[in-house]
Amino acid sequence: MRLTKKSHSCIRLEKDGHTLVVDPGGFSEEDAALGADVILVTHEHPDHFDEGRLRAALEADPAVAVWTLKSVAEQLSAAFPSRVHTVGHGDAFTAAGFDIQVHGELHAVIHPDIPRVTNVGYLVDGGALFHPGDALTVPDHPVRTLMLPVMAPWNKISEVIDYVREVRPERAYDIHDALLTDLARPIYDRQIGALGGSEHLRLAPGATAEL
C-alpha cells in the first residue's frame, strides 16, 4: 500500500489499483479528492471537510463513494443519496478493497466553552494505518502506521508524545501540520522522535512512502 501525504490532514492510499482519500479539506490541495474511489471524512471542520471539493469529486466520477459521520453526510446525501454512507464508532465496512474500522466519537477539547463536534478515526486494513482525525483516539487494535496530529489548537507536544506512547505504532507520520512553521519543525521532530518510542517520520506534501 502506498501512502501519499497531501497538505495538512489529507492523505491518499493506493492499493491494487484503487485509491482511498481521507480528509480532503480546505487546507489541502483543491484536487485532493479527485481520482479517489473512496473518500473518508473524520469530521465537519473546514480544514478536514470541504463540501465543494467533495461534490466535485462525486460529480466527476459516478463510482466514487463517501463514508463519514452524520454531520457531514447530511450535507451531501440529498444530492448523492446512494453514494454517501453514514458511519459511527464500532462500524466496519469494505470499500474498493480497503477494510475500514471506525473508532472514536468526539473531537478533542479545544476550549471548555466551545461545544465538541463528533469525530471518527479510520483504521485501515486491520491496523496497517490509523487516521484519528482531530482526536487522540486509541483504537483497540495494534497499529503499524499512525497518522499523528502533530500541531493543533487542541493539543500540545506532551499530549502528542504520550499519544504515540499509548498507541505504540511501528511508525508515526505527521498530519495536521499546516500551522507548524519550518522554524518549529526540528523541535517537534527531535522531541517526538526521542520521547515517543516509535519511529517518527514526516512527508512533504506530494511525497510518498510504501507501507
Buried (B, 14 or more C-beta within 10 A) or exposed (E): BEBBBBBBBBBBBBBEEBBBBBBBBBBBBEEBBBBBBBBBBBBBBEBBBBEEBBBBBBEEEEEBBBBBBEBBBEBBBEEBEEBBBBBEBEBEEEBBEBEBBBBBBBBBEBEEEEEBBBBBBBBBBEBBBBBBBBBBBBBEEEBBBBBBBBBBEBBEBEBBBEBBEEBBBEBBBBBBBBEBEEEBBEEBBEBBBEBBBBEBBBBEBEEEBEB
